[in-house]
Amino acid sequence: MLLDKRNSNWVPAIQQIIGKKSVFFAVGALHLAGPKGVLAQLKAAGYKVTPVQ
């Protein structure tokens, strides 16, 4: 629950930064997975998410 809430709080902040410039974000692995993860929330908002290998 704490992780989901943190992800939901981060997504609006990330969206504000994304609109201003090209950005690289690094987050811990637990924030990426699942339907409430940062990646899923950004994709649902219409962003293209590309992993860096």
PDB file of N, CA, C and O in Angstrom:
ATOM      1  N   MET A   1       0.816  -1.184   0.000  1.00  0.00           N
ATOM      2  CA  MET A   1       0.000   0.000   0.000  1.00  0.00           C
ATOM      3  C   MET A   1       0.868   1.259   0.000  1.00  0.00           C
ATOM      4  O   MET A   1       0.578   2.208  -0.728  1.00  0.00           O
ATOM      5  N   LEU A   2       1.914   1.275   0.799  1.00  0.00           N
ATOM      6  CA  LEU A   2       2.815   2.425   0.851  1.00  0.00           C
ATOM      7  C   LEU A   2       3.484   2.645  -0.500  1.00  0.00           C
ATOM      8  O   LEU A   2       3.608   3.777  -0.968  1.00  0.00           O
ATOM      9  N   LEU A   3       3.913   1.553  -1.117  1.00  0.00           N
ATOM     10  CA  LEU A   3       4.571   1.638  -2.421  1.00  0.00           C
ATOM     11  C   LEU A   3       3.617   2.168  -3.486  1.00  0.00           C
ATOM     12  O   LEU A   3       3.999   3.017  -4.291  1.00  0.00           O
ATOM     13  N   ASP A   4       2.386   1.677  -3.496  1.00  0.00           N
ATOM     14  CA  ASP A   4       1.400   2.146  -4.480  1.00  0.00           C
ATOM     15  C   ASP A   4       1.118   3.637  -4.300  1.00  0.00           C
ATOM     16  O   ASP A   4       1.022   4.377  -5.279  1.00  0.00           O
ATOM     17  N   LYS A   5       0.990   4.065  -3.072  1.00  0.00           N
ATOM     18  CA  LYS A   5       0.721   5.485  -2.801  1.00  0.00           C
ATOM     19  C   LYS A   5       1.900   6.345  -3.246  1.00  0.00           C
ATOM     20  O   LYS A   5       1.709   7.406  -3.840  1.00  0.00           O
ATOM     21  N   ARG A   6       3.113   5.888  -2.960  1.00  0.00           N
ATOM     22  CA  ARG A   6       4.309   6.642  -3.372  1.00  0.00           C
ATOM     23  C   ARG A   6       4.365   6.749  -4.890  1.00  0.00           C
ATOM     24  O   ARG A   6       4.656   7.819  -5.425  1.00  0.00           O
ATOM     25  N   ASN A   7       4.088   5.649  -5.589  1.00  0.00           N
ATOM     26  CA  ASN A   7       4.087   5.679  -7.055  1.00  0.00           C
ATOM     27  C   ASN A   7       3.056   6.676  -7.571  1.00  0.00           C
ATOM     28  O   ASN A   7       3.338   7.453  -8.484  1.00  0.00           O
ATOM     29  N   SER A   8       1.863   6.654  -6.986  1.00  0.00           N
ATOM     30  CA  SER A   8       0.803   7.573  -7.416  1.00  0.00           C
ATOM     31  C   SER A   8       1.169   9.031  -7.159  1.00  0.00           C
ATOM     32  O   SER A   8       0.746   9.917  -7.902  1.00  0.00           O
ATOM     33  N   ASN A   9       1.941   9.283  -6.127  1.00  0.00           N
ATOM     34  CA  ASN A   9       2.399  10.650  -5.844  1.00  0.00           C
ATOM     35  C   ASN A   9       3.503  11.077  -6.805  1.00  0.00           C
ATOM     36  O   ASN A   9       3.591  12.252  -7.162  1.00  0.00           O
ATOM     37  N   TRP A  10       4.338  10.145  -7.222  1.00  0.00           N
ATOM     38  CA  TRP A  10       5.459  10.471  -8.100  1.00  0.00           C
ATOM     39  C   TRP A  10       5.035  10.765  -9.532  1.00  0.00           C
ATOM     40  O   TRP A  10       5.631  11.616 -10.194  1.00  0.00           O
ATOM     41  N   VAL A  11       4.019  10.073 -10.011  1.00  0.00           N
ATOM     42  CA  VAL A  11       3.633  10.201 -11.421  1.00  0.00           C
ATOM     43  C   VAL A  11       3.304  11.642 -11.809  1.00  0.00           C
ATOM     44  O   VAL A  11       3.793  12.091 -12.846  1.00  0.00           O
ATOM     45  N   PRO A  12       2.506  12.398 -11.045  1.00  0.00           N
ATOM     46  CA  PRO A  12       2.260  13.797 -11.424  1.00  0.00           C
ATOM     47  C   PRO A  12       3.541  14.643 -11.439  1.00  0.00           C
ATOM     48  O   PRO A  12       3.705  15.510 -12.297  1.00  0.00           O
ATOM     49  N   ALA A  13       4.436  14.390 -10.499  1.00  0.00           N
ATOM     50  CA  ALA A  13       5.708  15.127 -10.476  1.00  0.00           C
ATOM     51  C   ALA A  13       6.547  14.785 -11.705  1.00  0.00           C
ATOM     52  O   ALA A  13       7.163  15.665 -12.307  1.00  0.00           O
ATOM     53  N   ILE A  14       6.567  13.523 -12.069  1.00  0.00           N
ATOM     54  CA  ILE A  14       7.305  13.089 -13.261  1.00  0.00           C
ATOM     55  C   ILE A  14       6.706  13.742 -14.508  1.00  0.00           C
ATOM     56  O   ILE A  14       7.440  14.186 -15.391  1.00  0.00           O
ATOM     57  N   GLN A  15       5.381  13.800 -14.578  1.00  0.00           N
ATOM     58  CA  GLN A  15       4.720  14.396 -15.742  1.00  0.00           C
ATOM     59  C   GLN A  15       5.079  15.874 -15.896  1.00  0.00           C
ATOM     60  O   GLN A  15       5.229  16.351 -17.021  1.00  0.00           O
ATOM     61  N   GLN A  16       5.215  16.594 -14.812  1.00  0.00           N
ATOM     62  CA  GLN A  16       5.604  18.001 -14.893  1.00  0.00           C
ATOM     63  C   GLN A  16       7.015  18.152 -15.440  1.00  0.00           C
ATOM     64  O   GLN A  16       7.278  19.047 -16.243  1.00  0.00           O
ATOM     65  N   ILE A  17       7.913  17.294 -15.016  1.00  0.00           N
ATOM     66  CA  ILE A  17       9.305  17.368 -15.466  1.00  0.00           C
ATOM     67  C   ILE A  17       9.428  16.936 -16.922  1.00  0.00           C
ATOM     68  O   ILE A  17      10.165  17.552 -17.692  1.00  0.00           O
ATOM     69  N   ILE A  18       8.712  15.885 -17.304  1.00  0.00           N
ATOM     70  CA  ILE A  18       8.769  15.369 -18.675  1.00  0.00           C
ATOM     71  C   ILE A  18       8.372  16.442 -19.679  1.00  0.00           C
ATOM     72  O   ILE A  18       8.952  16.516 -20.762  1.00  0.00           O
ATOM     73  N   GLY A  19       7.402  17.265 -19.342  1.00  0.00           N
ATOM     74  CA  GLY A  19       6.916  18.285 -20.264  1.00  0.00           C
ATOM     75  C   GLY A  19       7.924  19.377 -20.562  1.00  0.00           C
ATOM     76  O   GLY A  19       7.729  20.144 -21.505  1.00  0.00           O
ATOM     77  N   LYS A  20       8.991  19.473 -19.792  1.00  0.00           N
ATOM     78  CA  LYS A  20       9.947  20.564 -19.940  1.00  0.00           C
ATOM     79  C   LYS A  20      11.200  20.190 -20.733  1.00  0.00           C
ATOM     80  O   LYS A  20      11.798  21.050 -21.380  1.00  0.00           O
ATOM     81  N   LYS A  21      11.604  18.914 -20.692  1.00  0.00           N
ATOM     82  CA  LYS A  21      12.861  18.509 -21.328  1.00  0.00           C
ATOM     83  C   LYS A  21      12.963  16.992 -21.424  1.00  0.00           C
ATOM     84  O   LYS A  21      12.145  16.268 -20.858  1.00  0.00           O
ATOM     85  N   SER A  22      13.958  16.529 -22.133  1.00  0.00           N
ATOM     86  CA  SER A  22      14.239  15.105 -22.214  1.00  0.00           C
ATOM     87  C   SER A  22      14.828  14.672 -20.870  1.00  0.00           C
ATOM     88  O   SER A  22      15.706  15.340 -20.325  1.00  0.00           O
ATOM     89  N   VAL A  23      14.340  13.554 -20.347  1.00  0.00           N
ATOM     90  CA  VAL A  23      14.689  13.183 -18.980  1.00  0.00           C
ATOM     91  C   VAL A  23      14.974  11.696 -18.871  1.00  0.00           C
ATOM     92  O   VAL A  23      14.347  10.882 -19.549  1.00  0.00           O
ATOM     93  N   PHE A  24      15.921  11.350 -18.017  1.00  0.00           N
ATOM     94  CA  PHE A  24      16.184   9.967 -17.645  1.00  0.00           C
ATOM     95  C   PHE A  24      15.826   9.831 -16.166  1.00  0.00           C
ATOM     96  O   PHE A  24      16.334  10.583 -15.335  1.00  0.00           O
ATOM     97  N   PHE A  25      14.959   8.883 -15.837  1.00  0.00           N
ATOM     98  CA  PHE A  25      14.585   8.621 -14.449  1.00  0.00           C
ATOM     99  C   PHE A  25      15.113   7.258 -14.054  1.00  0.00           C
ATOM    100  O   PHE A  25      14.996   6.301 -14.820  1.00  0.00           O
ATOM    101  N   ALA A  26      15.685   7.159 -12.882  1.00  0.00           N
ATOM    102  CA  ALA A  26      16.094   5.871 -12.329  1.00  0.00           C
ATOM    103  C   ALA A  26      15.326   5.668 -11.028  1.00  0.00           C
ATOM    104  O   ALA A  26      15.346   6.523 -10.142  1.00  0.00           O
ATOM    105  N   VAL A  27      14.654   4.537 -10.923  1.00  0.00           N
ATOM    106  CA  VAL A  27      13.899   4.212  -9.712  1.00  0.00           C
ATOM    107  C   VAL A  27      14.205   2.782  -9.315  1.00  0.00           C
ATOM    108  O   VAL A  27      14.700   1.995 -10.122  1.00  0.00           O
ATOM    109  N   GLY A  28      13.914   2.452  -8.083  1.00  0.00           N
ATOM    110  CA  GLY A  28      14.107   1.089  -7.610  1.00  0.00           C
ATOM    111  C   GLY A  28      13.175   0.124  -8.321  1.00  0.00           C
ATOM    112  O   GLY A  28      12.098   0.513  -8.773  1.00  0.00           O
ATOM    113  N   ALA A  29      13.580  -1.116  -8.419  1.00  0.00           N
ATOM    114  CA  ALA A  29      12.841  -2.134  -9.176  1.00  0.00           C
ATOM    115  C   ALA A  29      11.404  -2.328  -8.690  1.00  0.00           C
ATOM    116  O   ALA A  29      10.518  -2.591  -9.504  1.00  0.00           O
ATOM    117  N   LEU A  30      11.154  -2.207  -7.408  1.00  0.00           N
ATOM    118  CA  LEU A  30       9.795  -2.413  -6.899  1.00  0.00           C
ATOM    119  C   LEU A  30       8.817  -1.356  -7.396  1.00  0.00           C
ATOM    120  O   LEU A  30       7.608  -1.588  -7.400  1.00  0.00           O
ATOM    121  N   HIS A  31       9.321  -0.202  -7.813  1.00  0.00           N
ATOM    122  CA  HIS A  31       8.450   0.864  -8.310  1.00  0.00           C
ATOM    123  C   HIS A  31       8.037   0.657  -9.767  1.00  0.00           C
ATOM    124  O   HIS A  31       7.187   1.387 -10.275  1.00  0.00           O
ATOM    125  N   LEU A  32       8.623  -0.320 -10.437  1.00  0.00           N
ATOM    126  CA  LEU A  32       8.362  -0.522 -11.860  1.00  0.00           C
ATOM    127  C   LEU A  32       7.251  -1.516 -12.141  1.00  0.00           C
ATOM    128  O   LEU A  32       6.499  -1.347 -13.101  1.00  0.00           O
ATOM    129  N   ALA A  33       7.137  -2.533 -11.331  1.00  0.00           N
ATOM    130  CA  ALA A  33       6.251  -3.662 -11.639  1.00  0.00           C
ATOM    131  C   ALA A  33       4.812  -3.434 -11.200  1.00  0.00           C
ATOM    132  O   ALA A  33       4.528  -2.642 -10.302  1.00  0.00           O
ATOM    133  N   GLY A  34       3.922  -4.149 -11.857  1.00  0.00           N
ATOM    134  CA  GLY A  34       2.537  -4.203 -11.447  1.00  0.00           C
ATOM    135  C   GLY A  34       1.656  -3.123 -12.051  1.00  0.00           C
ATOM    136  O   GLY A  34       2.140  -2.166 -12.655  1.00  0.00           O
ATOM    137  N   PRO A  35       0.349  -3.296 -11.875  1.00  0.00           N
ATOM    138  CA  PRO A  35      -0.612  -2.362 -12.469  1.00  0.00           C
ATOM    139  C   PRO A  35      -0.587  -0.971 -11.839  1.00  0.00           C
ATOM    140  O   PRO A  35      -1.088  -0.016 -12.433  1.00  0.00           O
ATOM    141  N   LYS A  36      -0.016  -0.849 -10.657  1.00  0.00           N
ATOM    142  CA  LYS A  36       0.082   0.462 -10.006  1.00  0.00           C
ATOM    143  C   LYS A  36       1.512   0.979  -9.993  1.00  0.00           C
ATOM    144  O   LYS A  36       1.819   1.961  -9.317  1.00  0.00           O
ATOM    145  N   GLY A  37       2.391   0.309 -10.748  1.00  0.00           N
ATOM    146  CA  GLY A  37       3.778   0.742 -10.850  1.00  0.00           C
ATOM    147  C   GLY A  37       3.895   2.019 -11.675  1.00  0.00           C
ATOM    148  O   GLY A  37       2.976   2.391 -12.405  1.00  0.00           O
ATOM    149  N   VAL A  38       5.027   2.674 -11.547  1.00  0.00           N
ATOM    150  CA  VAL A  38       5.255   3.931 -12.260  1.00  0.00           C
ATOM    151  C   VAL A  38       5.140   3.727 -13.768  1.00  0.00           C
ATOM    152  O   VAL A  38       4.555   4.565 -14.455  1.00  0.00           O
ATOM    153  N   LEU A  39       5.679   2.646 -14.288  1.00  0.00           N
ATOM    154  CA  LEU A  39       5.620   2.410 -15.736  1.00  0.00           C
ATOM    155  C   LEU A  39       4.184   2.264 -16.222  1.00  0.00           C
ATOM    156  O   LEU A  39       3.801   2.871 -17.222  1.00  0.00           O
ATOM    157  N   ALA A  40       3.399   1.469 -15.527  1.00  0.00           N
ATOM    158  CA  ALA A  40       2.003   1.249 -15.929  1.00  0.00           C
ATOM    159  C   ALA A  40       1.211   2.550 -15.869  1.00  0.00           C
ATOM    160  O   ALA A  40       0.393   2.825 -16.746  1.00  0.00           O
ATOM    161  N   GLN A  41       1.454   3.346 -14.840  1.00  0.00           N
ATOM    162  CA  GLN A  41       0.724   4.605 -14.702  1.00  0.00           C
ATOM    163  C   GLN A  41       1.106   5.599 -15.797  1.00  0.00           C
ATOM    164  O   GLN A  41       0.248   6.308 -16.322  1.00  0.00           O
ATOM    165  N   LEU A  42       2.384   5.648 -16.138  1.00  0.00           N
ATOM    166  CA  LEU A  42       2.805   6.548 -17.219  1.00  0.00           C
ATOM    167  C   LEU A  42       2.271   6.084 -18.570  1.00  0.00           C
ATOM    168  O   LEU A  42       1.843   6.903 -19.384  1.00  0.00           O
ATOM    169  N   LYS A  43       2.294   4.779 -18.811  1.00  0.00           N
ATOM    170  CA  LYS A  43       1.735   4.248 -20.058  1.00  0.00           C
ATOM    171  C   LYS A  43       0.245   4.552 -20.151  1.00  0.00           C
ATOM    172  O   LYS A  43      -0.245   4.933 -21.213  1.00  0.00           O
ATOM    173  N   ALA A  44      -0.481   4.384 -19.037  1.00  0.00           N
ATOM    174  CA  ALA A  44      -1.918   4.662 -19.009  1.00  0.00           C
ATOM    175  C   ALA A  44      -2.203   6.142 -19.280  1.00  0.00           C
ATOM    176  O   ALA A  44      -3.268   6.496 -19.786  1.00  0.00           O
ATOM    177  N   ALA A  45      -1.245   6.994 -18.940  1.00  0.00           N
ATOM    178  CA  ALA A  45      -1.398   8.434 -19.178  1.00  0.00           C
ATOM    179  C   ALA A  45      -1.007   8.814 -20.609  1.00  0.00           C
ATOM    180  O   ALA A  45      -1.082   9.983 -20.988  1.00  0.00           O
ATOM    181  N   GLY A  46      -0.586   7.810 -21.407  1.00  0.00           N
ATOM    182  CA  GLY A  46      -0.285   8.062 -22.811  1.00  0.00           C
ATOM    183  C   GLY A  46       1.181   8.272 -23.145  1.00  0.00           C
ATOM    184  O   GLY A  46       1.504   8.627 -24.278  1.00  0.00           O
ATOM    185  N   TYR A  47       2.080   8.063 -22.185  1.00  0.00           N
ATOM    186  CA  TYR A  47       3.504   8.238 -22.443  1.00  0.00           C
ATOM    187  C   TYR A  47       4.111   6.971 -23.026  1.00  0.00           C
ATOM    188  O   TYR A  47       3.666   5.863 -22.725  1.00  0.00           O
ATOM    189  N   LYS A  48       5.117   7.139 -23.850  1.00  0.00           N
ATOM    190  CA  LYS A  48       5.882   6.009 -24.366  1.00  0.00           C
ATOM    191  C   LYS A  48       7.038   5.786 -23.403  1.00  0.00           C
ATOM    192  O   LYS A  48       7.840   6.687 -23.161  1.00  0.00           O
ATOM    193  N   VAL A  49       7.116   4.594 -22.864  1.00  0.00           N
ATOM    194  CA  VAL A  49       8.138   4.244 -21.890  1.00  0.00           C
ATOM    195  C   VAL A  49       9.133   3.292 -22.552  1.00  0.00           C
ATOM    196  O   VAL A  49       8.746   2.221 -23.019  1.00  0.00           O
ATOM    197  N   THR A  50      10.398   3.671 -22.595  1.00  0.00           N
ATOM    198  CA  THR A  50      11.415   2.879 -23.260  1.00  0.00           C
ATOM    199  C   THR A  50      12.494   2.467 -22.258  1.00  0.00           C
ATOM    200  O   THR A  50      13.134   3.335 -21.664  1.00  0.00           O
ATOM    201  N   PRO A  51      12.713   1.162 -22.056  1.00  0.00           N
ATOM    202  CA  PRO A  51      13.762   0.734 -21.142  1.00  0.00           C
ATOM    203  C   PRO A  51      15.150   0.978 -21.735  1.00  0.00           C
ATOM    204  O   PRO A  51      15.344   0.915 -22.949  1.00  0.00           O
ATOM    205  N   VAL A  52      16.093   1.253 -20.866  1.00  0.00           N
ATOM    206  CA  VAL A  52      17.487   1.439 -21.267  1.00  0.00           C
ATOM    207  C   VAL A  52      18.249   0.218 -20.794  1.00  0.00           C
ATOM    208  O   VAL A  52      18.199  -0.147 -19.620  1.00  0.00           O
ATOM    209  N   GLN A  53      18.960  -0.412 -21.731  1.00  0.00           N
ATOM    210  CA  GLN A  53      19.706  -1.639 -21.364  1.00  0.00           C
ATOM    211  C   GLN A  53      21.178  -1.357 -21.295  1.00  0.00           C
ATOM    212  O   GLN A  53      21.966  -2.257 -21.003  1.00  0.00           O
TER     213      GLN A  53
END
